[in-house]
Amino acid sequence: MRILFRIIPLCMLLLGFVACDDEDEAKVETLEVTPANLNGTWQLVEWNGESLAEGTYCYITFVRRDKTFQMYQKFDSMYARFFSGTFEIEKDDDLGYIVSGKYDYSLGGRWNNSYVVTDLLPSGSMIWTVKDDMGDVSKYVRCDGVPSDIVEETEVDTGN
């Protein structure tokens, strides 16, 4: 019986150690959404949890120095298109970082949506969610640049 009274506290102590979870291991380090951390070229790889259809693409290059962007896309049109403009980042206490922008040239005006940027990872991916439609989610990954054939296709189709 004495041995039982020694084993029970020992088992409780061991269970206490096993039950403890190291929370630091579960946390994924994310970057602050700043022009410096967005700087470079990003490719849209998923929209609403699905890969893009064959033949569609969207590349966006952010330039931190003057907060400008260049976008090459064949996503919402049958023709490749090029857009450029400026972007801004604001911090919302409830939502986090919000990216919005304004187009240059004939389009003029603001982007149709503002985007809540989350999960900006050092490994080179981020999630954009439409601020007014939390069901509209896009995943971007960092890439080396816009492929030259896409740049050429856009120039031919836009007459530049």
WOZI-V258842 format. One record per helix or strand. SS is the DSSP state (hx for helix, st for strand). FROM is the first residue (numbers start at 1). TO is the last residue. If there is no record, write none. Layout:
ss: [SS | SS]
from: [FROM | FROM]
to: [TO | TO]
//
This chain:
ss: [hx | hx | st | hx | st | st | st | st | st | st | st | st | st | st | hx]
from: [2 | 23 | 30 | 35 | 40 | 50 | 57 | 68 | 81 | 96 | 110 | 115 | 125 | 133 | 148]
to: [19 | 26 | 30 | 38 | 47 | 51 | 63 | 74 | 92 | 103 | 110 | 121 | 130 | 143 | 158]
//
